[in-house]
């Protein structure tokens, strides 16, 4: 691509994304410094106030601010520049930012350098506009989200809460991408997210010689829980945020589909209907249950000794408003087995979202796509928004992307051949820029 352009980089968000994809910020180890410094250069050359914060020089975080006209509280835009590693076979190299077949390819195209490109370009457009935005705009570009945010949002919020004084709302990941359902084009906008709850479960039993089998062993007890998780679900819970999402979808689809969706909100019918919905049911399933995935299993010292204890580390995701002890009770009941539990990490989430900015976001989506049907969304994963929530800030997952109906967002995030439609980059930038003009 030629180096010289008549248009500034904020008018070329696709090129901005390509440049970001060419920084290998795989986490671990992260090494976000070069990417953050390049972004800072874009801001500095326009005279925008910037600041680097963070305890590790190789894992910096960039905060930039432009002044508004004082008609609204400051609005925060936040995104992370680190990505997960890129193993496997790729059609196009994961750190080349190549364009082919109508897509820009690379690790982070969806999660979330595509979003960083949109947010940064919209922020620069607001700075260049003849009229200042309603309130101050704060752009916060972060490290380390993919490994828990220890060097990123968690640290920034703990060390520099004063930088976000007065902020009530934020835009970040994940939401605003299209969802085709019953011939309608929905745009789920994240208003709430589940909670990280990592559990180390230890199962105990009688030790012995490998030649003399032990019944009800530690390994057998662990196996019962793993088999139960593989074949079953934890109990149904209908939270306010899940209800808003399902009701939002049901309000704009044909009556038979609406009846099925609303049936999901009746716990005695939920699991049967999820199974009937197939692929769509799989998308909604974690929004109506706590989930637990066994990711690390350890036990034993040598092959001829039956261990007295084995452990499993469980990546649990709790629905908003619940506590770790509640999911432990459910896990013990599901497996029919007791175990000792250590809570390795628990990041709480807001139980009831603040929807004060939702209508503004919905209007922006309808302006760029008259067929848009925006709905609030509960995210099954977690984002950096959970740390800004500690400061009373409501994050909306708002990175608008028009995706082809056959493209499965969740199947490409963190997978080989991650890619984003070329047209989606300008689409999302335009929608975000509209919000920055009117919030």
N, C-alpha and C positions, 0 to 999 in steps of 0.2 A: 504494500500500500504506500503511496507517495507520502513523503514526510511533510510536505507543505500543503496547507489547505486554506481556502478563503474563509471557511467557517470555523469558529472556535470549537474546542473539544466538547463543550456542553451541547453543541448541536450535532455531535457525532458520537452518541452514547455507545453505538456498536463498536467503534474503534476503541473507545475507552474500555469496554469490556474485553476486547481482544488483548489489550495491553495488560490488563489485570490477570488474565488467564495465563500469561507467559511468565508470571512470577510463580515459582514453585514454593507455595506456602503450606506444603503438606504438614499436617499436625498429627503425630509427632514428626519432627521436632518443632514445627511452626516456622521459625525463621522469617517472621513477617516484616522485619525491619526494612528491607529494600522496597517492598511494596508500599508500606506506609510512607516512607520518605518520598517516593515518587508521587504519591497522592498529595503529600504536603506541598511539594513543589508546584503542582497545579494550582493550589489555593494561594500559596505565597505570591506567585507571579501576578495574581489578580488583586493583591493587597488585602486579602482576607485574613483576619486575626486567627492564628492557629496556636495550638499548644500540644506538646507531646507529654504524656504522663505514663507512668508504669515503673515498676521496680527493676525490671530486667531490660537492659538496653536492646537486647535482641528481640524482645516481645513488646514493642511499644504500642500505645494507643493514641490516636489523633483526635483532637477536639477542635472544631472550627466554629466560628460564630459570626453571623451577620446581623446587623441591626434592623429591626422592624420599625413600624411607625407608631407602636405603642397602643394599638387598638385591640390586641389580644395577648394572652400569656405566651411565653416562648413555646415553640414546638420543637421536639427532639426527633432527629432522624438517626437511627443507629443500625449498623451492620458490621459483619465480621469478614476479615480478609483471609483467614486461615481456611484450609480445606482438609478433608480426609485424604489419606494416601490413595494412589491410583493404580492398584495392581490389576492384573487381568489383561485380556486382549482388547485393544481399542481399535476401532476403524480408523481413527485419526489420533495423532499423539495427544496425550492429555494436557500437555502444557504448551501447546503451539497456538491455540486460539484460531484454528483454521475454520474457514467458512466453506461449507459444502452441502448440497442438496437442500438449501434453504435454512440451514441451521448453523449456529456457531457452536463448535465442539470444544469440550475441555472440562477438566475437573474444576468444579465450582461454577459452571455456567448457570446452574439452578440454585446451588447452595454454596455461598450466596453472592458470588462475585457479579452475577447478573443483577442482583438487587443492589449491590454496592454501586455498580455503574449507573443504574437508574437514579438512586438517591443522590449520588454525587453530581450527576448531570443536572438534575432538577434543582439542586441547591445552587449550582453555578448559574443556572438560568435566572433564579430568583435574585441573585446578586447583580446580574447584568440588567435586570428589568428597570424600566423607567420609574416605576412605582415600587417603593419598598413593600415587603410582605406585611401582613397585619401585625405580627409580633416578631420578636427575634427568632431566628432559626439557628439551631445547634446541630452540627453534623458530627457524629461520634463514630469513628471507624476503629474497630476493635480487633485484638488478637485473641486466640485461644478458645474460641467458642466450642470448637469440635472436641475439646478435651476437658470441658467443664467450666471454662471461663475464669480459672484461677488467676491467670495473668491478664485477663481482659475485663469484662464487665463487672465481675465480682470485686476485683481490685479497684477499679475506677470508682464504683459506687461507694466503697468503703473509705477510700482515701480522699476523694474529691466531691463529696455531695454538694458542696457550694456551687459547683459549676452547673448544676441543674436546678438551682433555686427557682421556684415559680413555675416549673414545667408541670403540666397536668397530663398532656398526651404525647405519645411518640408513635412514629411509624417505623416498622422494622419487618423482620421475617415472622411468620410464613403465612401467606394468604394472598388472595386476589387473583389466583390462577383459575382458569375456567374449569367448570365441571358440567358436563353434558348429562342431563337427566330428563327423560320423557320428552325429548325434543326441545327442551329449554336450556338456555345458557346461563348457568349460575356462576357467581363469583363469590366463593366463601371467603370472608374476611375474618382473620383470627381476632377474637376478642378475649379468649381465655385459653389457657394451656394446662396440661396435666402436670403433676409434680414428680420430680425425680425422687425415688426412694430406693437406694441400693442396700440390699440386705445380705449379710453373711450368715447363712444357716448352717448350723453344725448338728449332725445326726450322730447319736451315740448308740453303741451296742456292745455285746460281749466280744472280746478279742479271742483269737485262737489260732491253731495250726491250720494251714491251708488244706490239709488232708482230711480235716474233721469239720465238715460244714456246720455253720451256726445259723439257726433260724432266727428271723427278726434281727438280722445284723444291721450295723450302721449303714452299710451300702444298700441293703435291702430297703431300709426305711427311706433313704434318699430316693431310691428307685421308685417307690410308691408315689412320692410327691411328683417326680419328673413325669411319670406315666400319667398322673392325673392332670398335670398342666398340659401335656401333649394332647390329651383326648377331651378335655373339658374346659369350662370357663369358670371364672369366679362369679359371684352373684351380680345381678343387674342393679345398677343405680342410675336413676334419671336425675341429673343435675340441672340447675337452671340454665347453664350455658348450652348443654346438649339439647335441652327442650327447645331453646330459642332456635338452634340450628335446624332441628328436625321440623319444627313448625314452620320455619321460614321456607324450607324446601317444599313442604306439603301444601303451602298456601298458593303455589303457582304451578301445580302439575295436575293432570287429569284426575278425576275423582277416585278411580281404582288405585292409582299409584299413591295418591294422598292418603287413602285409607290404610294402605300397607305401611306407609311411613309413620302415621300416627299410632298404628298398632305397636310400633317399636317402643313407644312411651308407656306401654302397659307391661310391667315386668313379667307377668305370666305368659305373655306372647312373644316377648322380645327375642329370645334365642331361636325359637322356631322360625320366626320371620327373617332373622338375620341369615339363617341357613338357606331359606327360600330365595333371598335376594342375591345370593352368589357373590360376584365380584363387588357389587355395590354394598352388600352386607359386610364384606370384609373391611371396607373403608369405614363403616359406621360402628363396627363391633367394639373397637377400643374406646369409643366415646361413651359407651354405656357400661363398661366394666373396668375395674382395676386390672392391670395386666402384670404378669411376672414371667420373665424369660431367664432360664438358667444359662449363664454365659461362661462361668468358670466352675469346674468341678475338680476337687482335689481329695486325695486320701490314700493311705497306705504307704509303707516304707519298702517292702519287698514282696515278691510274688507269692511266697509261701506263708505269709502272715496275714491273718484276717484282721483288719484294723478295728480299733475300738471307736474311732471317730472319723467321719468324712465330712467335707464341707462343700457347699454349693453357694456361689455368689449369684444372687438374683437381681436382675435389673427390673425393678418394679416401677410402674408408672401409676400413680394414684390420681383419681379424679379430684377436681377442686373441692375443697371443703372437708376432706377426709384426713385422718391421722395414720401414721405407720402402724400403730397397734391394731387398728381396725383391719388392715390388709393381712397382718399376721394371723389374726383370728380366722380370716377367710381361707388363708393358705393351709393352716392346720386342719381345718374342716374339710377342705377339698381333698387333701392327701390322706386324711385319716391317720395322721402321724404327728407326733410332737417333735420339736427340735429347739435348740437354743438359737436365739437370734441376736445379732448385732446390727444396729443401723449404721451403715458405713457413711451414708450421705442422705440427707433429706433437704430438698429445696422446696419450700412451701409456695403455693400459688394462690392468687386471689380467688375467693369463692364466687363473688358476684362482680362481673365486669361493669365498668363505667362506659355507657354507650353514648356519651355526650357528643363525640365527634363522628359517630357512625353515619349519620345522615349526610354529612359533608363528603365523606368518602364515597357513599353510594351515589351521590349526585355527580361526583367526578367520574365514576365508572360509567354512568349513563350518558355523560357528555361525550365520552370517547367511543362508547358502544351503546346505541339506543336499545339494543336487545338485551342489555345486561340486567340480570336479576341478582343484586347483591344480597347475601345472607350472612348473619353472624356465624362464626365457626369456633368450635372447641378443637384445639390442636392436640393430637395424641402424643406428640413429642414435647420438647421444651425449647425455649429460646433464651437469648440474653434478656428478654423482657422481664423474666422473673426477678432479676436483680434490680432493675429500675423500678419494679413494683415496690421494693423496699423503701423507695423515696416517695411513694404515693403516685407514681406515674403509670398510667394505663397505656400499654403498648397495643397497637393494632398491627396485625400481620397484613401488610398492604404493599405488595410488590406485583402489581397487575401484569398478567401475562395471558395473552390469547394462545391457547395450545390446540393443536389438531385433536379432534375427538378421539382418535386412536392412540394418542400419546398418553401414557400413564405416568403422571408426575412422580408418584411414589416408587415406581419401578426404575427410575433413572437417577434419582438422588442417591449419592454414595455408590453408584454402580458404574461399570464400564460404559463408555459411550454416552456419558452425561452430555446433554446438549440443550440448546434453547433456540426456538425459531427466531430468525433474524428480525422479523417484523415485531416480535414481542418486546424487543429492547426499547424501541422508540415508543411503542404503545404504552409501556409501563412508565417511561420517563414523562410522557405527556400527561398521563393521569396524575402522577405525583406532583408535577409542576402545577397542575390546576388546583390541587389541594393547597399548595403553598401560596397561591394567590388569594385563596378565599377562606382559610381557616379562621 
